[in-house]
Amino acid sequence: MAYDDLRGFLRALDDEGQLLRITEPVRPEPDIAAAANAAGRMGDAAPALYFDNVHGFTNARIAMNVHGSWANHALALGLPKQTGVEQQIREFVRRWDEFPVKPQWRDDPPWARNTLSGADVDLFRVLPLVRLNEGDAGFYLDKAAVVSKDPDDPDHSGKQNVGIYRIQVKGRAKMALQPVPVHDIALHLSKAEARGEDLPVAIAIGNEPVIPIVAATPMRYDENEYELAGALRGEPAPVVAAPLTGLPVPWGSEVVIEGVIEGRRREIEGPFGEFTGHYSGGRRMPVIRVDRISYRDNPIFEHLYLGMPPTEIDYLIAANTCAPLYRQLKADFPEVRAVNAMCTHGLVVIVSTAKRYGGFARSVGLRVLTTPHGLGYATTVIVVDEDVDPFTLPQVMWALSTKMNPAHDLVVIPNSPVMELAPQADVPGVVDKLIIDATTPVSPDDRGNYGNQVHDLPETAAWLTRLRHLAAGR
């Protein structure tokens, strides 16, 4: 089932027992963030949270942890909530094969019913802003879909971008945005500044559940996120032109903010508790001037807590990080069986592959580091044999324990690019990267003694299915 807006998905979560409505009064800080932090400790079936009785606000509606479990992620894709992790990732890859699915243009979006513009613009009138972690520099938007276009080729729909970036609210009509250099919006801004121009942006808050997934997916520069959303939804994604910028935004959003990233203007942004589980320091970042805010009646503010894993972000950027890496590797190396890039947005990537010849696994590892995502994120790549499930960490640890010899199975790539948020980098943006070859050597590589490995019995798979069925019926 495809949803046209956040409200429809929240109703579905409620019907499936995956939404907790917190009706008693709560403090905006720290209760809302602490509750979302706690929800991440509830496991793979953790519910979304909905608050509508927030002390100090007269009409606040805040949704948290909407994608914060594999059960909710499955429902976002229209799958049964019991669908397992690997099955969800396989289905994600299968649906991607239907890409592209052109979006459906609509009129009369529900967020057009209320407008603030010019001197009336005031983010605090529309959004019930709360801090997420005690060390954050201020209020943030961290789950909004930011839409921009390539200023050198604005009519190329593939070169438009829909991305999720952290945005600090700096005032009634001012925000600061962090564009990581490997992200498309950083390329758009660079081109606009080279032309001496501002970069128009539209920021959509509170979207149907597939939009945040595709906005967080590392796609190629010329691939359209709405066209991937259509493939994942099984039907075209509904979009509409934003009234001020003309940028395509989701039809069912709760709030749409329009303005420009002001060329060559920077202000201190941060610190902020990031997906790495660490605070990032303050840096000079681009400034957004807000010119127009459009919003639904009684808008719902969708927020996302980040901190020590697991939190919602670890589910939101799991399958959509594994899938493109798998497709890119598979195109070059058909031997690749599976890719697990779920750990901290793929800072660690585990690849299962067959081998053609000695040294093959290391070539696969090097290719990971040159993918669009690997360039800025992957710092450690672990390569395992085709019979090792990269999603079953005890098997991965077995491969590391018995296949990897530190004398010759560690490949260090010095002075490599990484996003500046990576806390392990001595110099922000530069890190040594590591490939660990935990595969069985094949000819002409004859190191070690691997001739007598124990394999699963032929009947094991059938018994696994049988035991799961029996356990489910208890």
N, C-alpha and C positions, 0 to 999 in steps of 0.2 A: 504494500500500500504506500502510495506517495502522499506526502503532506504538503499543503500550500503555505502553511504558516506555523509558527511556534505554538500557537494556541491549540491547533489541531493535534500536534504531537503531544503536548502536555495532557490533553484529554485521553489520548491513546495510552500514554504511560499510566495515567490514573486507572484506566480500565484494566490494565495488565498488572496492577499492584506495584507499579514502579515509580510512583510519585507520592511523596510525603508532604502533606499540607501542614505547615507549622502555623497554627492559628493563635496560640498564646502570644502575648507581647514579647518582642525580643529587642535587644539593643542593636543598633546598626553596627557598632564595633564593641567587642570582638565577636558577638554571637553569630552573625551571618557567615563570616569567613570561617569561624571555628566549627560551625555545623557542617560546612562543606568540606573542611579538612577532615572531620570525623567520618563523614560519609565515605571518603576514600578508604577508610579502614574496615568497611563492611563487606568487602569482597566483590566477586565478579557479578553479583546481582544487586549491588547497591542502588538505591533509588535516587531519583531527582528530588530536589527540595524546592518548595514554593512558600514564600513568605509574603503575607499581606497585612501584617500587624506589627509594623516597625516603629519603635519609639522615636518620636521627633519628626516623623513624616506623616502627612495627613492622608496620603493616597498611594503609598508605595506598593509596588508589586515586583518582587525579585525572584527570579528562577536561578537555581544553582545546581551544579552536578548533572545537567541534562544529558550529557554524553558520558557520565562518570561510571560506567560499568559495561561489561560485555553484554549484559542483558539489554541495557538501553541502546547500546550501539547496534545490536541486532535489530531491535525494533525500529531504529532510525532507517535501516536498510530494508524494512518490510519483511524481516525474517522472524521466525519464532524466537522468543527471548531465551530459550534454552540452547540456541545454536552455539556450538563451540568456537573457540578462537580460530583454530586452523581452518575450520569450515567457513567462517566469516571471511577470512583472508582469501581463500580459494574463490569464494563467490565474488569478492571485490575484484579479483583479477579477471574472472569470467565476464563480469559486467563491463569492465574496462574495454574488453574486446569489442563492445558495441559502440564505443566512442568513435566519432562525435555524434551527439544527438542535439540538433539545433534547439535553442530555447524558444519558448512561446511568448510572444509579445502581447501584453494585456494593457487594458486601460483601467482607470478608476481604482488605484491601489488604496487599501484601507488606511495607510499611513498619510495620505494626502488630506485628511479631514481637519487637521490642525497644523498651523504654520506660525513660526516665529522668524522674522527676517529683520535685517538692518539693525537698528539700535535696540530692537526688542529681543534679539538673540540672547538666550541665557540657558546654558546647559544645565544649571542647577534647578531651573524651573521644571525641567522635563525628566531628568535622570536622578533617581535616589542613590547618589554615589556613596560608596563605602570603601574604606581601605581593606586590603586583603591580608597583608602581613604588617606587623608592628613597625618594621624597619622601612616600609615603603615611603617614598618621598611625598606621596599624596594620593589622590584618587586616580584610578586607571580604568580605561576601557580595554579589555583583553580578550574579548570574543567577538568583536565587531568585524564584519566583512568590509575591507577597504578596497574600493574600486578605483582604478586609474587606467589611463591609456598611454601608449607610446606616442609622445608628441611629434616624433618624426614620421609616424605612420598611423595616424589616428583612426583610419578607416579599416585597418586590418584587425578583424575581430579576434584573431588568435593572439595578437600582441597586447590586448587589454589584460588586465590582471585583477583577480579577486583574491586578496590575501588577508591573513590575520596577523596583526602586528600590535605590539603593546603601545598604548596611547595614554599619555599623562594629561589629565585635565589641568590647565594652567590658569584658567580664568573663565569668565562667563562666555567668551567667544574665542578662546585660545587654547590650543592643545599642542603637545609635542609628540612626535612619532619617531620610533626607532626603525629605520630601514636597514636591515642587515645587508651588507654589500652583495651577497649572493642572491638576494631576493629581487623579483622583477620590479617592484616599486622603486628600489634604489636605482635601477637602470633608467626607469622613466624619469625620476627626479634629476639624475645626472644629465640626461638629454635636455630636459626643460631648462636647467640652469645654463647649459652650454648655449642655448638659444636666448638667454636673458629673460626667461619667462617663469611665471609661477606654474605649478602643476595642479590642475583641478582634481579634486577627489570627492567621492561620495562614500559615506561611512554608514553601513546598515547594521543596526543592532536588533537582536531578537529575531532570528531567521528560522525558516523551516530546517529540519535537522541535517539534511544533506549539504546545505550551503557551508556550514562551518567545516565539514569534513573535506570538501573539495578546496576550500580556501586555505586549508592547512596541508594540502597535498603538494609535494614537490614535482610539479609538471614542467615540461619544457617551456621556454620563453614564448614560443608561438602556439601554445596549446591553450584553449579557452576553458576556463573552469566551469562555466555554465553548461558547456557541451559535455563535460564529464559528469556534471550533476544529472543531466538528462539520462545518461547511460546508467548511472547508479540508481536513479529513481525508477527507471523503466518507462519513463514518459518525459516529455520536454519540461524543463524548469521554467516556471513563470517569471518573467522579468518585465520591467517597465522603465522608461526613460525618466531619470531624475529631473525635476522641473528647472533647476538652475544650471546644472552642468551638462545635462543631456546624457550622463553616464548611465549604463544599464545597471539597475539595482534590483534585488529580489522584490517581487510583487507583494509578498506577504509580510514584510518586515514590520517590526514594532515602531522603530524610529529610524529616520534617514537624515543624516547630517551632511550638509554640502559646504564646500569652501575650497580653499587652495592651500597647498604647501608653498609657503613663500620662498621664492628663490634666494639662495645664498644667505638665508637668515638662520641662525642657530642659537639655541638656549640650552642651559643645563637641564637634563632630564634624568630621572632616577635619583637614588637607587630603587630597585624593584626586586622582589622575591621571584626569581625566574623558574622556568621548567627544569633547570639543572639542580634545583633544590638549594641554590645559593643566591645571595643577593648579588646583583651586579651594581657596580658603582655608578656615580653620576657622570654623564658625558654630554658634550655639546651635540644636540640633535635638532633636526629640522622642525620648524614651527608651522602649525596649521591655523589659518584664520578661518573661523566659522562664519559663514554668511547666511545660512538658512538652516532651520531645523523643522522637519515635518514629522508628525507623530500620530499614532492611533489614539482614539479615545481610551483613557486608562491604560497607557502602555505598560508592557511588562519589560523590566530591565533584566536581560540575561547576562549573568556574570560568570566568571570562571576562576576558581581558586587554584593557585599553583604553590607548590612547596615540596617537602620531602615526599617522594613517591611512596605509594600510588596516590595520585590525585586525578581529577577529570582529564587533565591534559594528556595523561599517559594512555588513556583510551581513545581520545580524540585524534591523536597523531600516531596511532599504532598501525592499523591495517593500511592506512593511506600512505605510510612511509614504506612498509614492506612491499606493497604491490608495484609501485613504479620501479623500485630497485630490482625486483624479480623480473619484470618485463624487460628492463634495459639489459640486465645480465643475460637473460635467456636469449635475447636477440643475437648476442655475440658468442655465447657459450651455451649451446643446447644441452650440455651435460648438467647444467644447474638444476637442482631439484626443488629447493625452497630457500627463502630468505627471511630471517627473523631480524627486523630492525626496530623492535618494540621498545628496547631499553633506552630511555631518555632521548627520544626522538632520533634514534639511530646513531648516537655517539659511539655505540658498540653495535656492530653488524655481524651476524652469524650466517654463514652461507653453507648449504649442503650441496655437494657436487660430486659427480663421477669425474674420473681423470682420463685424459687421452694418453699422457706420457708423464715422465718425471718432471716436476716443477710446475705442472699445470695449475695446481691449486693456488700457487703464488700469483700467477697471472690473473686468475679470477679475483684474488684479493686486490691486486693493483687496479683492476677495472672498477671495483667498487669505489675506490678513492677518486676516480675521474668521472663518476656520474654527477649530474647536477646536484643531487643531495649529498653525495659523498665528499664533494669539494669543500663544502662548508660545515659539515657535521661529523661524518665518520672519522673517528680518531683511532679506533681499534677494529680490525676485521679478523674474525676467527673463521677459518675454513675447515669444514669437517666432511667426512665421507658421505656418500649418497644414502647409506643405511643408518645414518645418525639423524634423528629428528631435531632440527635446530630450535624447535619450540619446547622441547623436553630438556630442561637444563641439566638434570642428572646425566643424560646421555652426552650432552656437550662437555660436562665436567669429566666424564669417563674418557672422552676423546682427548681432552687436554692432559689428563693424567697418564694416558698410555700411548698416545701417538706423537705427542709433541716433545722433542728433545731441544732444550734451550740452546744447545751448542750450534744448531744449524736451522732451526725452524722458526726463528724470529727475524723478521725483516723490518728494519726501522727506516722510515722515509723522513729525513730531517727537513725542518723549515717548511712545513706544508700549511696551506690555508685552513683556517677554521673560523667559525663565527666568534666575534669578540666576547660573547657571553660565556664561552667555555672556560671554567674556572681553573682548569689544569694548565693552561697556556702561560708560559713565563712572560711572553710578550703578547698582549691582546691581539688576536687575529692570526697568530702563527704558532704552530705546535709540531712536534715530531709525531709522526703517525706510525702505527704498528700493525703488521700483518702476522698472524699466528697460523702456521700451517699445522693443523691437527688432523691431517689425513694420513692414510696408509701409503707409504712410498710405493711407487710402481716403476717398472723398468724405464730407463736405465738406472734409476735411483734404487739401490738395493740395501739401504740402511735398515737396521733394526731386525727384529725377529717376529714377524707377523703372520706366519704360515698356519697358525692353528687357532684362529679367532672363533669364538662361540657365536652362533647366529640363532635368531628366534626359530623355534620349531615351526614347521609349516602350518600346523593347526592353530597357532597362537592368535592370529587375526580373527578367526571364526569364534574362538573362545572368548576373546575380548568383547565382541558384539553380544555374545550370549550372556556373559556375566553382567554387562551393563544393563541389558534388558531385565535380568532377574533382580538386580539391585534397584532399578527404577520401580519395580512392582512391589517392593516391600511395604 
